[in-house]
Amino acid sequence: MTAVPERVSGLLLDLDGTLVDSEPLHRAGYEAYFAHRGWDVPDLSVFTGRRAEDVFATEPGPWAGLDSAEVLAGVLAHVPDEAAPAVPGARDLVVAARSGGVPVAIVTSAGPAWVERSLVESLGLTLDSVDTVVTARDVADGKPHPAGFALACERLGVDASRAVAADSPAGVRAALAAGVRRVHGIATTHPEAVLAAAGATAVDDDLRPLLGLLRR
């Protein structure tokens, strides 16, 4: 007898690099700010998927000893004022999940303003298009700590083990630690090998393959 696949209890989606291809914009902001300060540009991948304030507070660099919130404010002031392109399948996935009764959470290291701007300008959606948003301000510990994904599951009232998450390496580790079993690495910012090493149960170029999970 063929087993029937479990229905997805909830969809837990990162924002940057998962729903929107914003890495080039953020990278430009970091590069412009570091140039403004006369700093050498470090390996910017250390920021991907993590709260920038956490990186500035814990990682070695020319920002050592400075107020991490002030440094982040300087970076954000240098980010180009344009909409990030949507990752293929992003809008369709959110719309299909909600119409199919699967609750959706955005779990991001960004702040609320960037979430709303990305949903509206990049995806043509609104904050009401998702069931909850967990931002950098909602948890004491950012990715790869599982707090954000755990809070999203709590707010949605879903079983983490039956949820599906999509994220970059730090988020993959965070989702797994929160008890999510199906975690897709989205290869917009990191190669497949890095996502697989983080523990991703599948690696996709974009979000279109996840649409098939909603039809089960």
C-alpha positions as MATLAB code, in Angstrom:
seq = 'MTAVPERVSGLLLDLDGTLVDSEPLHRAGYEAYFAHRGWDVPDLSVFTGRRAEDVFATEPGPWAGLDSAEVLAGVLAHVPDEAAPAVPGARDLVVAARSGGVPVAIVTSAGPAWVERSLVESLGLTLDSVDTVVTARDVADGKPHPAGFALACERLGVDASRAVAADSPAGVRAALAAGVRRVHGIATTHPEAVLAAAGATAVDDDLRPLLGLLRR';
ca = [
       0.000    0.000    0.000;
       1.425    3.391   -0.983;
       1.764    5.865    1.866;
      -0.052    9.171    1.443;
       2.361   12.136    1.850;
       1.651   14.294    4.886;
      -0.037   17.593    4.175;
       2.210   20.603    4.688;
       1.247   22.237    7.992;
       2.826   25.597    7.220;
       5.217   27.388    4.890;
       8.161   29.182    6.543;
       9.947   31.450    4.087;
      12.999   33.629    4.387;
      12.843   36.976    2.584;
      16.232   38.076    1.220;
      17.595   35.585   -1.273;
      14.457   33.442   -0.984;
      11.441   35.561   -1.896;
      13.411   38.481   -3.338;
      16.830   38.495   -5.001;
      18.078   41.394   -2.909;
      21.659   40.300   -2.340;
      23.100   42.594   -5.085;
      21.379   45.610   -3.506;
      22.603   44.799   -0.012;
      26.096   44.048   -1.282;
      26.166   47.446   -3.013;
      25.150   49.069    0.276;
      27.913   47.365    2.225;
      30.522   48.161   -0.412;
      29.506   51.828   -0.641;
      29.459   52.253    3.133;
      32.815   50.549    3.645;
      34.329   52.695    0.900;
      32.852   55.772    2.590;
      34.571   54.761    5.840;
      37.827   53.899    4.073;
      37.523   50.256    5.120;
      38.549   47.212    3.130;
      35.562   45.190    1.958;
      35.451   41.830    3.796;
      33.909   38.586    2.621;
      30.307   39.779    2.574;
      28.900   36.244    2.641;
      29.252   36.401    6.436;
      26.230   38.728    6.428;
      23.980   36.576    4.243;
      20.992   35.224    6.138;
      22.098   36.723    9.452;
      21.150   39.887   11.291;
      23.742   42.491   10.354;
      23.834   43.795   13.921;
      24.802   40.308   15.138;
      27.642   40.165   12.606;
      28.924   43.622   13.533;
      28.747   42.709   17.232;
      30.457   39.317   17.033;
      32.650   39.071   13.944;
      36.107   40.666   13.661;
      36.367   43.621   11.302;
      37.030   47.349   11.050;
      33.731   47.936   12.869;
      35.099   46.398   16.098;
      34.216   48.527   19.107;
      31.626   50.597   17.253;
      27.900   50.596   17.983;
      26.492   47.859   15.747;
      23.121   49.593   15.324;
      24.823   52.774   14.126;
      27.002   50.852   11.683;
      23.939   49.087   10.297;
      22.134   52.419    9.908;
      25.090   53.641    7.867;
      24.947   50.604    5.603;
      21.196   50.923    5.067;
      21.627   54.564    4.083;
      23.864   53.405    1.226;
      21.593   50.637   -0.115;
      20.286   51.625   -3.577;
      16.706   52.885   -3.467;
      15.170   50.371   -5.838;
      13.016   47.280   -5.638;
      14.701   43.894   -5.562;
      13.524   41.467   -8.253;
      11.257   38.659   -7.122;
      12.692   35.148   -7.074;
      10.823   33.056   -9.690;
       7.839   31.321   -8.121;
       7.785   33.538   -5.028;
       4.469   35.297   -5.581;
       2.771   32.185   -6.956;
       3.916   30.152   -3.957;
       2.532   32.578   -1.389;
      -0.758   32.969   -3.235;
      -1.154   29.207   -3.779;
      -0.409   28.413   -0.143;
      -2.938   30.890    1.198;
      -5.624   29.854   -1.275;
      -4.990   26.218   -0.390;
      -5.317   26.778    3.339;
      -1.602   26.450    4.143;
      -0.528   29.251    6.510;
       2.535   31.276    5.508;
       5.168   32.918    7.681;
       8.073   35.089    6.650;
      11.060   34.488    8.924;
      13.706   37.088    8.194;
      16.788   38.766    9.572;
      15.569   42.048    8.096;
      13.372   44.674    9.715;
       9.618   45.285    9.271;
       9.992   48.178    6.812;
      12.055   46.094    4.375;
       9.563   43.230    4.630;
       6.620   45.442    3.703;
       8.536   47.164    0.916;
       9.614   43.841   -0.575;
       6.109   42.385   -0.447;
       4.556   45.449   -2.065;
       7.187   46.587   -4.557;
       8.795   43.277   -5.491;
       5.971   40.753   -5.163;
       2.883   42.898   -5.674;
       1.455   41.660   -2.364;
       0.615   43.186    1.008;
       1.385   42.302    4.610;
      -2.055   40.677    4.732;
      -0.864   38.225    2.070;
       0.993   36.247    4.740;
      -0.209   35.032    8.114;
       2.695   36.271   10.214;
       6.088   37.915    9.909;
       8.978   37.241   12.277;
      11.640   39.916   11.875;
      14.981   40.701   13.465;
      13.144   42.644   16.171;
      10.971   39.744   17.315;
      13.646   37.439   18.719;
      16.651   37.886   20.966;
      18.804   35.541   18.897;
      19.000   35.633   15.096;
      19.723   32.846   12.622;
      21.274   30.279   12.836;
      19.527   30.201   16.225;
      16.128   28.465   15.846;
      14.158   31.120   17.776;
      12.684   32.797   14.674;
      11.342   29.584   13.139;
      10.099   28.337   16.496;
       8.200   31.588   17.019;
       6.723   31.410   13.512;
       5.394   27.897   14.161;
       3.988   29.019   17.497;
       2.192   31.972   15.922;
       0.804   29.842   13.117;
      -0.165   27.071   15.489;
       1.507   24.449   13.318;
       3.603   21.352   13.896;
       7.187   22.236   12.903;
       7.892   18.656   11.854;
       5.199   18.926    9.150;
       6.149   22.405    7.987;
       8.335   23.305    5.014;
      11.016   25.980    5.189;
      13.104   27.691    2.527;
      16.209   29.724    3.292;
      19.965   30.239    2.885;
      22.578   28.290    4.957;
      22.120   30.116    8.277;
      18.361   29.775    7.944;
      18.579   26.136    6.920;
      20.422   25.365   10.144;
      17.953   27.449   12.138;
      14.895   25.727   10.668;
      16.318   22.263   11.253;
      17.149   23.160   14.847;
      13.538   24.316   15.285;
      12.316   20.849   14.290;
      11.449   21.462   10.649;
      12.189   18.307    8.662;
      11.773   19.573    5.095;
      14.098   22.498    4.546;
      14.833   23.710    1.027;
      18.017   25.611    0.348;
      17.481   28.285   -2.298;
      20.593   28.697   -4.416;
      20.394   32.409   -5.191;
      23.287   33.388   -2.918;
      25.103   30.120   -2.124;
      26.051   27.096   -4.224;
      24.354   23.743   -3.799;
      27.287   22.230   -1.893;
      27.137   24.914    0.807;
      23.378   24.543    1.223;
      23.661   20.754    1.373;
      26.429   21.023    3.963;
      24.124   23.187    6.088;
      21.648   20.292    6.075;
      19.159   21.278    3.365;
      16.936   18.320    2.497;
      16.611   19.698   -1.047;
      18.310   22.461   -3.022;
      16.421   24.470   -5.644;
      17.396   27.340   -7.932;
      14.162   29.147   -7.093;
      10.772   28.572   -5.450;
       8.868   27.000   -8.323;
       9.605   23.383   -7.214;
       7.907   24.067   -3.873;
       4.567   24.586   -5.601;
       4.332   20.815   -6.033;
       4.411   20.319   -2.252;
       1.165   22.260   -1.886;
      -0.684   19.884   -4.209;
      -0.147   16.903   -1.949;
];
